Amino acid sequence: CTVCCCTTVNKVVMVIFMVLLVVAILFGNVVTLAVILGTQHFHTPQGYLKASLAIADLAVGIFVVPLSIYAEVFLMVTDSAPQWTTFNSQLVSFHPCNVIGPIFAGCTFVSITTIFMLTIERSIAVLRPLHKDSVITRKRTTILIVLSWIGSFFLAVSPMIFNGDIALEYNPCSRMCNYALGTITEFPSQAWNILLLFPTFDFTLLGGTVVINIISLSSIRQHSKRRKHLAESECQNSSKPTFSDIKAAKTIGALTVAFTASFTPIAVFVVGNVLGNKWCNFSFFAFWILASNSCWNVIIYSVRDQKFRLCAQK
């Protein structure tokens, strides 16, 4: 009995939450893509990266959450879980989690790498504004986006490729497709190391993102102080970051904070799970907090970026 599913009321509330989450993810990210693709102002390297982030979030709303809704509604209606939820992917010929699990993990990695690239892009715009246009081009950004998708999904499927003991299953605690043991009962050291690769990769990128954001925001703060003491003509020197660059850097900082806060519970759970802790109730909140992050980006853009907000309203 988990905290979400002890009573019929709790089950209904959980399904309503999942349905509303799907609506929010689809609506928010479709609006984001419509604004970015339909407005010439956003046809920039930063716009391409935000579009990649929106597509990754959209995939969570199209593939990941609906499978959980189907499984939970099926359980409520028939009073028995779908048969595939009682087996892991090594025990049946086809398992939905073989597709959905890597999609969720891969999209999470894409989000992290994209936020990291957004941070790099903004730091160059703030710290080296004269070099921005020559270093950050749309062609280079497109190549990096493609590489980030390929690398992220390769990392997502690597546990099953490099270790036959790891499978995917529909977890009754998290109500999602998770990585799990196959036919063995104890974690071998190799499987332990492979699963810990996920939080190591994620926190390495997130840590680097936080550090770069701190450097960029510190530079913005110093620039703001200098601007108060300089003449108007000197303030508008081309070697200084523009107001839009400063606003965009602060927006990316807000994205970083939101994603770090939503991902940290998952990393804690993975480490604890590998060490043998079940943490059933905690896993439910950890995974769904991360899934909920997929609908936050459009809110952050709307609050922080006036041009995006006006285009979204249109």
Buried (B, 14 or more C-beta within 10 A) or exposed (E): EBEBBEEEEBBEEBBEBBBEBBEBBBEBBBBBBBBBEEBEEBEBBBBBBBBBBBBBBBBBBBBBBBBBBEBBBBBBEEEEBBEBBEBBBBEBEEBBBBBBBBBBBBBBBBBBBBBBBBBBBBBBBBBBBEEBEEBBEEEEBBEBBEEBBEBBBEBBBBBBEEBBBBBBBBBBBBBBBBBBBBEEEEBEEEBEBBBBBBBBBBBEBBEEBBEBBEBBBEBBEEBEEEEEEBEEEEEEEEEBBBEEBBBBBBBBBBBBEBBBEBBBBBBBBBBBBBEEEEBBBBBBBBBBBBBBBBBBBBEBBBEBBEBBEEBBEE
